[in-house]
């Protein structure tokens, strides 16, 4: 079977690091550092549960620090997160995930359970996950 036709669920990272929408730049950066990740999904509590509303990446942090004249690590993260959040489903093919990431110029695609209300984050697929899958597949040929 062609690797690109397999579902993203087979390749995604299931542990997704999140932060509340009220978080500061400092707390989000600390979380990225402590968990050795390149992004944090920003979530908001609603009456229906916790909903993913945005994402902060390493690239966003560089923009924040480079663009604020008097940068304070206590500045809220909310105005800097990428939103609305582009997501995929665990059933979509790896090919479709790559297509979305390419069209949207993103390197990380949070995977949500589209059937849950509100949508629940169940994983994330990154460029690194995709490269690792391709390398692993090529070794097995």
Secondary structure as the mmCIF struct_conf table of DSSP 4:
data_model
#
loop_
_struct_conf.conf_type_id
_struct_conf.id
_struct_conf.beg_label_comp_id
_struct_conf.beg_label_asym_id
_struct_conf.beg_label_seq_id
_struct_conf.end_label_comp_id
_struct_conf.end_label_asym_id
_struct_conf.end_label_seq_id
HELX_RH_3T_P HELX_RH_3T_P1 UNK A 3 UNK A 5
BEND BEND1 UNK A 6 UNK A 6
STRN STRN1 UNK A 7 UNK A 7
HELX_RH_3T_P HELX_RH_3T_P2 UNK A 8 UNK A 10
TURN_TY1_P TURN_TY1_P1 UNK A 11 UNK A 11
STRN STRN2 UNK A 13 UNK A 13
BEND BEND2 UNK A 14 UNK A 14
STRN STRN3 UNK A 18 UNK A 20
TURN_TY1_P TURN_TY1_P2 UNK A 21 UNK A 22
STRN STRN4 UNK A 24 UNK A 24
HELX_RH_AL_P HELX_RH_AL_P1 UNK A 25 UNK A 35
TURN_TY1_P TURN_TY1_P3 UNK A 36 UNK A 36
BEND BEND3 UNK A 38 UNK A 38
STRN STRN5 UNK A 39 UNK A 46
TURN_TY1_P TURN_TY1_P4 UNK A 47 UNK A 48
STRN STRN6 UNK A 49 UNK A 57
HELX_RH_AL_P HELX_RH_AL_P2 UNK A 58 UNK A 67
TURN_TY1_P TURN_TY1_P5 UNK A 69 UNK A 70
TURN_TY1_P TURN_TY1_P6 UNK A 73 UNK A 74
BEND BEND4 UNK A 75 UNK A 75
STRN STRN7 UNK A 76 UNK A 76
BEND BEND5 UNK A 77 UNK A 77
HELX_RH_3T_P HELX_RH_3T_P3 UNK A 78 UNK A 80
BEND BEND6 UNK A 81 UNK A 81
STRN STRN8 UNK A 82 UNK A 82
BEND BEND7 UNK A 84 UNK A 84
HELX_LH_PP_P HELX_LH_PP_P1 UNK A 85 UNK A 86
STRN STRN9 UNK A 87 UNK A 89
TURN_TY1_P TURN_TY1_P7 UNK A 90 UNK A 91
BEND BEND8 UNK A 92 UNK A 92
STRN STRN10 UNK A 93 UNK A 93
HELX_RH_AL_P HELX_RH_AL_P3 UNK A 94 UNK A 104
TURN_TY1_P TURN_TY1_P8 UNK A 105 UNK A 105
BEND BEND9 UNK A 107 UNK A 107
STRN STRN11 UNK A 108 UNK A 113
TURN_TY1_P TURN_TY1_P9 UNK A 114 UNK A 115
BEND BEND10 UNK A 116 UNK A 118
STRN STRN12 UNK A 120 UNK A 126
HELX_RH_AL_P HELX_RH_AL_P4 UNK A 127 UNK A 139
TURN_TY1_P TURN_TY1_P10 UNK A 140 UNK A 140
#
